[in-house]
Amino acid sequence: MTKRSVPATRVSPYSYVAGRLRLLDQRRLPHEEAFVDCESAAQTAEAIRSLAVRGAPLIGVAAAYGLCAEARRVVARVPDDLDIALALAAERLVSSRPTAVNLAWAVGRMRAVVEASSGGAAGERVLLLEAEADRIAEEDRLACLAIGRFGAAWLSARWSGLVGIPTVLTHCNAGALATAGIGTALGVVRALAVLGPVAILADETRPYLQGARLTAWELREDGLDVTVLPDVAAASLIARGRVHGVVVGADRIAANGDVANKVGTYGLALAARAHGVPFVVAAPTTTIDLATRDGASIPIEERDGREVVALPLPGGGTVSLAPDGVGALYPAFDVTPAALVDAIVTERGVSEPPHAQALARFAAP
Ligand code: MRU
């Protein structure tokens, strides 16, 4: 029998050509495949802040190309200002979203190229930056493939006695729309689908609906069996034995293994542990932040409460879900304690509790 590899997804959420970063506008999915063009760091930072582009690894890739676009823009106008312009651009990009550490990590890699090439010809420096951004994207693409393989093997081993089609529950979107490759959590799902049939339950993921709009869209594009459910139904489905594994992505993993991911993840981890269902976090090593000791030290993005009570309409505008003037709270991420995480799947291997030692090994340069 020929060994099947994980097929590439049709979805490509970004492209970069000579100073223009083109992003698939994720705010418009699934209704429309529209694009946002960024020709400066400021435009890229705004695309990241407004969630036109999102997902921890992908915002790192977008920021790296945003710096390339900025470099080309500055070199065409005032090449002598390149260092100062890129320093300001880097700060602006890093502050556009605080929780996903991949953003600061990717910008850090680009900064190192800026510093190492200081004093060189401006045109050459732009090419060096573009080569580094290409490497960041390619490394992420390869990491997703490895994560898929490791995660599928780990889960399959736990399902050896399972009769029928396994069902994986996921939250938010940790797929091709969130990375430069096949995704992290959805990379695992895609690798499982190569081994045999798998059913996917996608939490709708209120309020931005990454699950209903994005995960459902990209899995359907690839012909996978996906069903959307309201976030509030997940715990009871887990309790009723309808879920055989929960697989999610991460925005930052602290040195002790605490995991920040889209708000709602912690509740899934509690339900999974209560009912003996494996809870798996899939993330590249660029998401591990050894400088952050534990989850309490991870900055949690607080988004505008209006995003909770004003539902965007496909044709533009919003519809109000609550009385005018009512308060609304939107912590965009939560922290799942390391003890609830059965496996952290990276491109370098799988960490099982206690996570600290393996994470230190995986994240070492
Ligand atoms: O606010 P978002 O949509 O950027 O949140 C994304 C998530 O929480 C993902 O699970 C995480 O970034 C991992 S993406 C591989």
Boltz pocket constraint, residues with backbone or C-beta under 6 A from the ligand:
constraints:
  - pocket:
      binder: B
      contacts: [[A, 53], [A, 54], [A, 55], [A, 56], [A, 57], [A, 100], [A, 171], [A, 172], [A, 173], [A, 174], [A, 175], [A, 178], [A, 179], [A, 183], [A, 184], [A, 185], [A, 210], [A, 248], [A, 249], [A, 250], [A, 251], [A, 261], [A, 262], [A, 282], [A, 332]]
      max_distance: 6.0
